């Protein structure tokens, strides 16, 4: 696995909160996966991201197959190849071999209920254009939102190949990999176990999830990730939030030119950071070494890069979440 802009501290040397999160990852997922190691420079962000994924995708008695399908399709809508490959493999782990390969090919699931769920997940990329709402339980809705955030983190900070040479895109490799994780994937997880990892937050849980573990985890992630906006000035933050609202998830055809137009009139101190945050929100895979090198001239720490990417990612994610209301659930 290749980290694009920095190499995290090895998992075996983790301490304090990071070590606690890694402990839960070893027990309940597939270990300290690269997705989470990339966030280890900001332990509170690592903890909140793990908590949201755990409480939405893994815990409780909602169908894990439904949630893995949502994770894979949202990842496909966000063009996060790494996450599509990972969750196709986990569908194999759950014994859903035909469904896994249909998703991998980009086709609609043959089962009508799964097809409707996949169409709903796909539409969440552009929630206003699609008039997106959710008839599903908080765990399913939360899975969609969790992966809108995680996809952007992964696409920004990780190489897209899960295995050397893209081997994970071989159906045989996916099937074999799934069998390796079958036991872990099928074990029930008790809701709420991740919540003690979270710090205090003044952000209330969202109406679509209420005071459930999903709602509390989402509120924590939103609170922690939004703090990355403090790295920008007021005009930079306003540019990011306004662009997320009016572009509504559109994939820019030429991201470098598109973002250059948006930041042209910004104060010089805000241009570099706003560029990175906008790319994180819309086209995180288009972030280049030069973008990061310019940012590091004023913010050399890995933690600040992670915070800024997380700010762009949560702004886009919360745009999707804002279309939900209690009346729609």
Secondary structure, DSSP 8 states (H G I E B T S, - for coil): --BSS-----GGG--HHHHHHHHHHHHHSSSS-HHHHTTTTSHHHHHHHHHHHIIIIISSSS-HHHHHHHHHHHHHHTT-HHHHHHHHHHHHHTT-HHHHHHHHHT---SSHHHHHHHHHHHHGGGTTTTT----S-HHHHHHHHHHHHHHHHHHHHB-S-SSGGGGGGSHHHHHHHHHHTHHHHHS---TTTTGGGS----S---TTTTTSHHHHHHHHHHHHHHGGGGGS-HHHHHHHHHHHHHHTT---TTHHHHHHHHHTTS-HHHHHHHHHHHHHHH-GGG--HHHHHHHHTT--SHHHHHHHHHHHHHHHHHHHHTT--GGG-
